[in-house]
Amino acid sequence: MPMNILKPILFCFLALVAVLALETWTNIDIYVQNLCYNETQREWLINPIRHKELSFIFYDDLKRALVFFAVICLLNVLLSFKMKRLHQHNHFCLTMLLCFIVIPCLVAGAKYFTNVYCPYQLNIYNGLYPFVRILETYPQDFIQPKIGKCFPAGHATAGFAFIGLYYAFRQERWKIFGLIIGLGLGLTAGIYQMLRGQHFLSHTLFSMFAALLLAYIVHLIVLKTEKKFPHFFK
């Protein structure tokens, strides 16, 4: 595989390793998370009451937007089999459709296997479970009533999936605009969840770099598909 193709993959891989290293050997997660927690009142800056007021914007609407655009992209791809004039949109729609599916499913789905608890569940924030770093094991005398499901950050992937816009657009200025949208939506969702005590900073950063990696892989798949079926994209 040519080096110019491998460079983005290598960058994302090293970034993921760096996030894990920072989480393991520094206290940056705790430092940042402490800013989101009111020690006196023992509650997060976005408590359940505030979450009910804000969730339609920062939580529910983001998921609805992903589903809405995914359906639009799917319809374009399916209808293009019958309507040739839609072929010109297939590069964009196929790239985004795959990103909307692959990024949330793989990144958010990984949290069901990592066994990491959310900040609000930890004893350092008045929760029930011990604080254990991502690559560490739980104390031998700790009996888990349920496994942790908080790493990587799941909700943020609904925003990071829009990173695919960078590869969906063909013009450079629109590529940058698309990347800003994807990173902006993902980080906004991630910070919102941090303010609720749902995730540490490392959870969100790991999801971001994982999304960048997967979006690039989707891009390579779409390019290969275009070469094999060029008539489907013109």
N, C-alpha and C positions, 0 to 999 in steps of 0.2 A: 504494500500500500504506500503510495507517495507520501513524502514527509509533510507536504502542505495540507494533506487530508488528516494526517495524524496529529498535527499541532493542536487544533481545538480540543481533540479528545484528551491529549496529554495535559493541556492546561486545566480542563475541568477535573480530571482525575487528581492532579496535584492540589487543586483548590479544595476538593473534598477531603483529601488527606490533611491539608492545613487546618480545615475547620475541626476535624476530629482531634488534631494535635493541640489546638488552642483550647478545646473543651476539656481535654485530658490533663494538660499541664499548666493551665492558667485558671484564674477565677473570674474571667471576663463574663461568663454567663451569670454568675451570682451577682457581680457588680451591676450589670445592666438590669437584671431582674429586680434587684432591690429598689431601683428607681421606679418600678411599676407597682410597688407594694407599700401600702400604708401600715407601718409596723404598729402604730398607736391604735388604730381602729381594726387592725388585723383583717384588712380587705384589700382587694386589688383596685387600681385606679378606675377600671371599668368593672364595676360590681354587677351582679345579676340584674339589678333594676336598670342601670344604664345600658346594659347589653340589650334588654328588651326594647329600649328606645332607639338604639343604634343598629341593631342587628339587620334590619331590613336593607340598610345601605351597605354596611361593611361585611355582612355575612350572607344573608339570603340572596340579595340582588346579584352578587358576584357569581354565585352558583347558577342563578337563572340566566345570567348573561352568557355563561359558558354553554349551557344547554341550548339556548336560543341560537347562538351562532353556529354551534355544532350541527343543529338540525338544518340550518340554511345551507351549510357547506355540504352536508350529506345529500340534500335534495338536488343541489347543483350537479354533484358527481353522478347521481343516479339518472337525472333527467338528461344529462349530456349524452347518454347512450342513444337517446332518441332525437335530441336537438343539438345539431352540430355547432350552432352558434354559441353554445355554453362551453365548448371545449377550451376557449381562451381563458376561462376562469378556473380550470381544473388544477393548474399548478397551485394557485392560491388556496383553493378550497380543500384539495387533498392534503396539502401541508398542514393547514389549520385543523382539519378533521382528525388527522393522526395525532397531532399535538394535544388536542382536546381529550383524546382517548388515552394515549400512551402515558403522558406525564402524570395526570392524576391517579391513574390506575397503578402504575409502577411505583411512583414516589410515595403517594399517600398510602398505597397498599402495603408498603414495606413496614409501616408502623405496627402492623398486626404480628410481626415476627421479631421485632427488635427488643421488645419487653422493657421499654423506658417509660417512666411515669412523668406526668405533667408537673410543672412547678406547684400548682395549687394543691396537689396530692401529697407533697413532701412535708416531712416534719419540720424542716427549716422554715416553712411558711404555714405552720399550724395545721399541717396535714397529717396523714397516718403512716406514710411510707418513708423509708430511709432515703437520703440523697445518695445516689450512686451514679457515677459518671458512665457515659455511654459504653465504653469498652471495659468497664469493671464488672465484677460479679457481685451479687447480693450476699450479705452476711449469711453464714451457714444456719444461724438460728432464726432467720427471717422466713416466715411462712407466708407465701403470697396468696391472698384471698382471690386475686385476679391479676392477670398480667397487665403490664403497662402498654399503652397504645398511643404514645405521644412523640415518637421520633421515627422518621422525619416529620416536619410540620405538614399536615394534610390540607388544611383549608387554604393555605397560601398557594398551593399548586393550582387552584382554580384561576388565580391571577398569573402565576408564572407560566401557565399553559399558553398565554398570549405572547410569550417570547417567540413563538413560532412565526409571528408577524415579520420578524427580521428576515426569515427565509422565504416567507410567502410573497412579500413584495419584491419586485425586480429592480426598481430604481433605488439608488443608494440613499437618497435623502429620506425616502419612505422607509427604508430598512432601519435607519437610525431611529426614526419616529416610532416604528413598531417595537423596537427593542426597549425604548423608553417606556412605552405603554405596558409591555409585559413585566418589566422590572418594577415599574411604579405600582401596578396593581398587586403584584405578588408581595412586595415589601410592605405596602399599606395593609394588606390582609394579615401578613405575618406580625407586624407591629401591633395591630389591633388585638391579635390573639395573645401576644406577650403582655399587653396591658390588662388582659383578663386572667393572666396566670396560666394560660393554656400551653405556652411553649417558651423555651429558652431561645436566646439569640442564635445559638448554634443549630437549633432545629430548623429555623427559617433559612439560615445561610446554606445549610446542607441541601435543603429542598431547592434553593435557587440554583446552585451549581449543578445539581442533578438534573434539573429542568433544562438548563443550558446544554448539558451533554445530550440529553434525549432529543431535544429539538434539533440539534445538529445531526444526530443519527437519522431522525425522520427526514431531514433535508437530503441526506445522502440517498435514502431509499427512494424519495420522490424523483431525484435526478436520475437514478438508475431506471426507474419506471418510465420516465420521459424518453430516455434513450431507446428503450425497448418498444414503447408504444407512442411514437412521436405524433401520430395522427390524432391521438386522444387529447392532446394539449394545444392544438392549433385550430 
